[in-house]
Amino acid sequence: MNKKNKYIYSLEIEGMKCCMCEAHINDVIRKNFNVKKVKSSYKKKNTIIIANEELDVNMIKVVISGTGYELKNVEVNKDE
């Protein structure tokens, strides 16, 4: 059985203040990328993205900066 690779992106985002901010980030990620799951937490100042394919990290930066929030860091892990 061939298991698909899974990419896990951990984004550190500054500026989220409430659950509406979380929803805004989640919506813009879903709109711009083919993702399996996205979950944001304003309390933890992060967003976790799970995708079956590699995403363009520079494009993630552009999309997040367009929301008015500040992307501080991106970590990528590949789960095979």
N, C-alpha and C positions, 0 to 999 in steps of 0.2 A: 504494500500500500504506500503510495507516494504522498507524503504529508507536505502541504504547502508551507513555504517559509512565512514567518510572521515578523513584521517590523514593529517595534515598540518605541515610540517617540515620547520623551519626557521634556516638556517645555516649561521653563520658569518664566512666568509672566507677571509683570508689575502693573498695578493699576486696577485690578478687579476688586470691586467693593461689595458685591452682592450676588445673589443667584441670577439676576437679570444679566449681569456682566458675564457670568459663566455661560448662560444661554447664548449670548451674543458671540462669544468665542466659538462655542460648539457649532453654531449655525454657519459661521463663516468658514470653518474648517470643512464641514460637510459639503458646503456649496462649491469649494475650490479643489477638493481632493477626494479621491475614491478611498474612503476609509471604512474599516469594519466597525470601529467603535471610537468614540471620543468622549472624554469626561474631564470637566474642569472643576477646580476648587479654588474659590477666592480666598478661603482661609489658609490653604497650603500654598497659594500663589503658583499653582501649576495646572497644566493640562496634559493628559495622557492620551495619545493617539495610537490606535492599533490598526495596522494596515497589512494587506496581503502582498503589497508591492512597495518598493522603495519610493519615498517621496522626496521631492526637491526641497532641501532645507532652506535654500535661498528664497524660494517661492513662499515657504512658510513664514519666513521673516517679513517678506513684503506684505503678505496677507494680514499678519498680526499687526504690523505697524500701521496699516490702513484702517484699523479699528480704533486707534487712539491709545491702545495699550502698548506696553513696552516689553518686547521679548528679550529676556536677559541671558538665557542659555537654552541650548537644545542638546539632549543626549539621545543617541540612537542605539538600540540593542536589537540584534537579529536573533530570533529564536528559530532554530532549525529543527 
